[in-house]
Amino acid sequence: MKVLVTGGCGYIGVHTIVDLIENNFEVICVDDNSRSKADILAGVEAITNKKIPHYKVNLCNAQDTRLVFEENPDIKGIIHFAAYKSVPESVNEPLAYYQNNLNSLLNLLDCVDRFEIPYFVFSSSCSVYGNAKQLPVTEATPWQTPESPYAHTKQIGEEMIQAYAKLQKNTNILLRYFNPVGAHETGHIGEVQEKPQNLVPIITQTAIGLRSQMKVYGSDYNTRDGSCIRDYVHVMDIANAHTKALQYLIAQKNKGNCEVFNLGLGEGVTVLEAIRAFEKISGQKLNYEIGDRRPGDVEKIYANNEKAKNLLNWEPERDIDDMMYTAWQWEQKMRGRL
């Protein structure tokens, strides 16, 4: 079955392409490469021995988006990753986030309708929960006020798909994942960010010397050590969940035509605990300082992942040490140190 992966040159998208191919799906990629590089697909080819057709298309352009489907009338599934994703940037540039993340989704759903695409998987986020009042969060946990425009675009995106799904025959899955980290075990693909805002690439860039120092944002949260708590999950485990979501829909195991699943390890790790895990597996001592809280950050969030385990038959296989080890291997390989 042919699957369109949007944002396929991005971090989670490129790992998902590998997992899809390893499970016998045919894949095409769409990415405007404004925040990614198409040459990452060479890493996919090295792992899978498959060349990935790639369309450099901005999904906010409705006509260009439709052309992809006209040229590939046999597309049966879409996995939609393409979106801006930086919480701090969204706080500073909210209109750019609403314009990009929502218009691209709108154009894609229009193509689902026009070309009768039966299966749609949406990349959502645990940020939809905001500062949840009870932990761990389940899929039924009520949303709180979003802490950032990025989180708000994910809330609106889910609502758009749910409203659309009520009128259509196609089936949809919303995957709310927590904090993907790590890289493919071969070291051929991983996270590429020159100026990352998320923790693990900042850790690895500090360790390798691209940064002289890193900052831990906040020491006065109501957590074990005062730093934020996140649910880190290996990117290849996240990738596999997208494949399993498609297989679930194809097998018609879905209970309705729009379902939601949390994807997390199911336990929380503080920022300082993550730093110590990296120091342990790498043997590197990190130079970091404690700073003030950062606008848009949620205090603590972690998942109840029982629904994904029970219905999708998804099981995270890698722990925090695996995440840090593969992220560090990728950083070293990317910088020519391995």
HUURFEN-V954345 format. One record per helix or strand of 2 or more residues. SS is the DSSP state (H for helix, E for strand). FROM is the first residue (numbers start at 1). LEN is the number of residues. If there is no record, write none. Layout:
ss=SS from=FROM len=LEN
ss=SS from=FROM len=LEN
This chain:
ss=E from=2 len=5
ss=H from=11 len=12
ss=E from=26 len=5
ss=H from=38 len=11
ss=E from=53 len=3
ss=H from=62 len=10
ss=E from=75 len=6
ss=H from=87 len=6
ss=H from=94 len=21
ss=E from=119 len=7
ss=H from=126 len=4
ss=H from=149 len=17
ss=E from=171 len=7
ss=E from=179 len=3
ss=H from=199 len=10
ss=E from=214 len=4
ss=E from=229 len=2
ss=E from=232 len=3
ss=H from=235 len=16
ss=E from=258 len=6
ss=E from=269 len=2
ss=H from=271 len=12
ss=E from=288 len=4
ss=H from=306 len=6
ss=H from=320 len=15
